């Protein structure tokens, strides 16, 4: 257990965030509240770090929010629990995801991406993933549905302008243009959940079902998901375009997180 590990203080300048940390967004108001708590009461729970021999730094496993607030308060040291053994990528994601879920809800999209990454690392079913993430299988499925929504709709969810419950209703609609229109109307306060449900039901032919998606294994921990109706020619064209973008990204980017973010930004710009 992490709480059983002894803690000791280390200089803040020798600690850096893990670039693979699930949480990407930090609510300014919540950060101010945490900073005020640290200023008034000190650090009640040490952060957890691991040694990065390549960078000669400590990488944060759990506690980036506390570390950021400590820096803003001008602290020079922070109490840490150090994991001295090598962790597998899957173990790191499990620790970080569990920490974030226990302390404060992740942004729904951050959570969904983290769960997807964990499943790819473990190469497991959603049922097994649910056991590792201490979640229900139904909850896992709901999270993954968010990743299938158009990029601009995902952005509205990240901005807390589109409730997850309504996003789940939108997922039932197979028309991406209508999905975007309804999401924007919800964000503008023009539609309620019941009205969205009605609009989606009216736009869905009786007996129609959402196209099934296929998961094709490309390599260990890497899968390609696409609608089952996709032709081989369409798949070849999409993969070729993706590879060209990937080769270009390698010139300026160092990891898949930055590459994926660039794709989402490009898609959002294209539809704006």
Secondary structure by P-SEA (a helix, b strand, c coil): ccccbbbbbbbccccccccccccccccaaaaaaaaaaaacccccbbbbbbbcccccbbbbcccaaaaaaaaaacccbbbbbbbcccccaaaaaaaaaaaaaaccccaaaaaaaaaaaaaaaacccaaaaaaaacccaaaaaaaaaaaaccaaaaaaaaaccccaaaaaaaaacccaaaaaaaaaaaaaccccaaaaaaaaaaacccccccbbbbbbbccccbbbbbbccccaaaaaaaaaaaaaaaaaaaaccccaaaaaaaaaaaaaaaac
